[in-house]
Amino acid sequence: MAIRYSVHTYAIKSSKTGELKKSNWVSVKSKNNYRTEDLAEELSGGSSAKKGELLSAFTRIFACIEEKLKDGHSVTIDGYGTFQLTAQIKAGKEEDDFRAESVELKNVVFNATRQAKKRINAAGFERYNDNIHHNR
């Protein structure tokens, strides 16, 4: 199965020359969203007992990752990637005010390993066509 994508073009006017410069960006079009329960169902092979065990394991794994992130650690899943936190200064706070009360979580990011990206990229890409593919 290929990974669907679409290409978007926009123009930016140069402040120096006034010239319009076209730029492109690509977005991946998700076919579906698999939730934890869906993954457990697929991994269980239809066994409700095994599905329950998998859901329990997922819950414990996610809770453990969350706790480690809360303690200021990053978490690496060997062969797949690393979860890390990003932070920002809260809206309305001064840029030079670096007290703990002025900082908030911006995002939890997952950076895939080079090997994982290579494995996923091997699926190939297919340009998304509104006439053929259904909108999600």
Legacy VTK file of the C-alpha trace (Angstrom):
# vtk DataFile Version 3.0
C-alpha trace
ASCII
DATASET POLYDATA
POINTS 136 float
0.000 0.000 0.000
1.290 3.440 -0.872
1.160 6.586 1.259
-1.185 9.211 -0.223
-0.092 12.831 -0.516
-1.205 16.083 -2.099
0.826 19.042 -3.302
-0.077 22.619 -2.402
1.301 25.759 -4.035
1.318 29.239 -2.619
2.940 32.511 -3.651
4.965 34.790 -1.411
5.666 38.378 -2.389
9.258 39.407 -1.773
9.470 42.507 0.429
12.694 43.536 -1.330
11.835 43.027 -4.999
8.034 42.794 -4.944
8.416 39.649 -7.026
6.069 36.718 -6.440
7.884 33.539 -5.540
5.998 30.258 -5.792
6.594 27.647 -3.163
5.256 24.110 -2.828
4.595 21.921 0.166
3.413 18.344 0.417
0.869 16.992 2.901
0.215 13.353 3.705
-3.434 12.314 3.399
-4.355 9.856 6.135
-6.641 7.066 4.976
-7.941 6.328 8.448
-7.087 6.827 12.105
-6.231 3.702 14.092
-6.938 4.050 17.786
-5.417 1.931 20.534
-8.432 -0.382 20.551
-8.124 -0.893 16.774
-4.459 -1.821 17.111
-5.234 -4.226 19.955
-7.990 -5.820 17.852
-5.636 -6.303 14.919
-2.806 -7.655 17.076
-5.093 -10.012 19.001
-6.176 -11.944 15.931
-9.799 -11.708 17.085
-9.240 -13.138 20.575
-11.133 -10.982 23.086
-8.910 -12.190 25.964
-5.758 -11.331 24.088
-7.267 -7.968 23.036
-7.919 -7.135 26.709
-4.349 -8.035 27.638
-3.002 -5.882 24.806
-5.188 -2.914 25.795
-3.941 -3.258 29.360
-0.321 -3.403 28.156
-0.806 -0.334 25.926
-2.324 1.576 28.847
0.618 0.690 31.113
3.174 1.551 28.407
1.591 4.937 27.679
1.313 5.744 31.400
4.979 4.855 31.900
6.063 7.033 28.957
3.980 9.902 30.337
5.505 9.541 33.815
9.055 9.545 32.422
8.294 12.668 30.370
6.806 14.341 33.474
10.054 13.557 35.306
12.014 15.393 32.602
13.281 12.387 30.663
13.029 11.580 26.984
11.855 8.072 26.063
13.330 6.026 23.217
11.574 3.031 21.713
14.533 1.144 20.241
14.404 0.964 16.475
11.467 3.397 16.217
12.202 6.770 17.778
12.176 9.098 20.749
9.459 11.011 22.600
10.582 14.440 23.820
8.965 17.553 25.266
9.130 21.067 23.867
8.330 24.119 25.981
7.453 27.754 25.417
6.961 30.953 27.373
3.290 31.445 28.261
1.325 34.010 26.278
1.457 37.432 27.895
4.686 36.760 29.747
7.816 38.738 29.102
10.408 37.103 26.859
13.089 37.710 29.517
10.974 36.230 32.339
12.308 32.693 32.690
10.729 31.654 35.985
9.008 28.246 36.091
5.558 29.882 36.265
6.246 31.548 32.907
6.960 28.321 31.030
4.441 25.803 29.668
4.435 22.628 27.636
4.322 23.338 23.916
4.183 19.797 22.586
5.182 16.191 22.976
7.079 15.263 19.829
8.085 11.909 18.430
11.207 11.799 16.307
11.497 8.600 14.320
14.857 6.907 13.850
16.487 6.927 10.442
15.866 3.175 10.195
12.131 3.495 10.980
11.751 6.286 8.419
13.537 4.135 5.845
11.218 1.179 6.518
8.093 3.342 6.263
9.351 5.194 3.182
9.705 1.812 1.433
5.881 1.771 1.100
6.207 4.440 -1.584
3.919 7.376 -2.296
0.794 7.872 -4.398
-0.523 11.305 -5.336
-3.937 11.974 -3.793
-6.701 12.628 -6.312
-10.043 14.062 -5.105
-11.825 12.393 -8.038
-10.599 8.936 -7.051
-10.049 9.023 -3.284
-12.710 9.852 -0.725
-12.184 12.739 1.659
-11.555 11.812 5.247
LINES 1 137
136 0 1 2 3 4 5 6 7 8 9 10 11 12 13 14 15 16 17 18 19 20 21 22 23 24 25 26 27 28 29 30 31 32 33 34 35 36 37 38 39 40 41 42 43 44 45 46 47 48 49 50 51 52 53 54 55 56 57 58 59 60 61 62 63 64 65 66 67 68 69 70 71 72 73 74 75 76 77 78 79 80 81 82 83 84 85 86 87 88 89 90 91 92 93 94 95 96 97 98 99 100 101 102 103 104 105 106 107 108 109 110 111 112 113 114 115 116 117 118 119 120 121 122 123 124 125 126 127 128 129 130 131 132 133 134 135
